[in-house]
C-alpha cells in the first residue's frame, strides 16, 4: 500500500500518459520497474547514451537562441 500524496499523484498522472488504460496499481509497478532499470545503468553507459544522441536535432537552436531566451524574461 502506498499513500497517494500530491507528488505520487503527479507521477502516476505522468505515467498514465505513457501507459494509458493501466490501473493506478499497475502504474506504480511500472514506475518502480522502470526506475530500478534506470538505477542499474552505469555512469559510463549513461555517458555513451548521451554521446549517441548528442547533435540528434540539428537546426533546433539558432545562433541567437540564448539571447532570445534571455529577452523573454525580465532581469
C-alpha positions in Angstrom: 0.0 0.0 0.0 1.3 3.5 -0.8 -0.2 6.8 0.1 -1.1 8.9 -2.9 0.5 12.2 -1.9 0.3 15.1 -4.4 3.8 14.1 -5.7 2.8 10.5 -6.1 -0.4 11.5 -7.9 1.6 13.7 -10.3 4.0 10.8 -11.1 1.0 8.5 -11.6 -0.7 11.0 -13.9 2.5 11.3 -15.9 2.8 7.5 -16.1 -0.7 7.3 -17.3 0.3 9.4 -20.4 2.9 6.8 -21.2 0.8 3.7 -20.3 -2.8 4.7 -20.9 -5.5 2.4 -19.7 -3.4 1.0 -16.8 -4.8 1.0 -13.2 -3.1 3.1 -10.7 -1.7 0.0 -9.1 -0.2 -1.2 -12.4 1.3 2.3 -12.9 3.0 2.0 -9.6 4.5 -1.3 -10.6 5.6 0.0 -14.0 7.2 3.1 -12.4 9.1 1.1 -9.9 10.3 -1.3 -12.5 11.4 1.4 -14.9 13.1 3.4 -12.1 15.0 0.3 -11.0 16.2 -0.4 -14.5 17.5 3.2 -14.8 19.4 2.9 -11.5 21.3 -0.1 -12.9 22.6 1.9 -15.8 26.2 2.8 -15.1 27.6 6.3 -15.4 29.7 5.0 -18.4 26.6 3.6 -20.1 24.7 6.9 -19.4 27.6 8.9 -20.9 27.6 6.6 -24.0 23.8 7.2 -24.4 24.2 11.0 -24.2 27.1 10.9 -26.7 25.0 8.7 -29.0 22.1 11.2 -29.1 24.2 14.4 -29.0 23.6 16.5 -32.0 20.4 14.5 -32.8 18.3 17.6 -33.5 20.4 19.8 -35.8 18.9 23.1 -36.5 16.7 23.1 -33.4 18.6 26.0 -31.9 19.5 29.1 -33.9 22.7 31.0 -33.2 20.8 33.7 -31.3 18.6 31.3 -29.2 20.2 32.2 -25.9 19.8 35.9 -26.5 16.1 35.4 -27.5 15.5 33.2 -24.4 17.0 35.8 -22.1 14.9 38.6 -23.7 11.7 36.7 -22.8 12.4 37.0 -19.1 12.8 40.3 -17.2 16.1 40.8 -15.4 
